[in-house]
Amino acid sequence: EVEDAAAQAPEQSKAGCEDLVLSDGRKVSVLQTEIEAGTALVATTASIARTAISEKGAFSMAVSGTSINKALAALSKEADLDFSRFHVFFCYDTVGTQDCYQEAEDLWIKACKIPAAQVHPVGDIPGEGGAAQNTATICMQEENVVADSPEGLPSVDLVLLEAGADGSCCGLLPDSEEAANAEAGQVVLALESPPAIAVTMDFIKASAPAIVAAFPAPCESAVST
């Protein structure tokens, strides 16, 4: 079942929201301001987290993107969430500088007091070694943290992605060589320029829901796939 961010959010976060359905069944929620988009993302994250923690004692999420991190700055205000049960992974980050991880730490992870051992930056190893290391980090989690999809791939509870103005996602363009060369069932890719680690489309598809948020002026969109 395809869900969209606004549909899962409380009614008060849906004001000014226009819902569309694409030909392939994906839902698009068009919100008029960045505040509305952020509110919908936080409400969706909180709702999915509550359900996951209630049902299996843990909640796992994979994130990337500056606008996503900025939106999640309000997550710490969800006082009833048990952040000690959160596990955070990164869909894309640069090797060495770990820009997305550092940004997430500053904007919301520290404020939520998520245990450091449950936050998983991409590490400092470039190339295939780094991809293998991050694949192991994801796949070796307890079953209640990262489950297996029907296809045998690791599946987190929620993926939050930011789409670039050029259509890129997780540092990958839709027609990029790296995306085209990803092997079936591969979880993590090594990117060369700049040196970075990114999850594959297979990983994103294995996790449900996956929300792609685009923040172009004058309106912002949240797309679930």
Beta strands, then each sheet from edge to edge (+ up, - down):
strand 1: 18-21
strand 2: 27-31
strand 3: 59-63
strand 4: 86-90
strand 5: 92-94
strand 6: 119-120
strand 7: 147-148
strand 8: 154-155
strand 9: 158-162
strand 10: 188-191
strand 11: 196-199
strand 12: 210-214
strand 13: 220-224
sheet 1: 1+ 2- 13+ 12- 9- 3- 4- 6-
sheet 2: 5+ 11- 10+
sheet 3: 7+ 8-
end
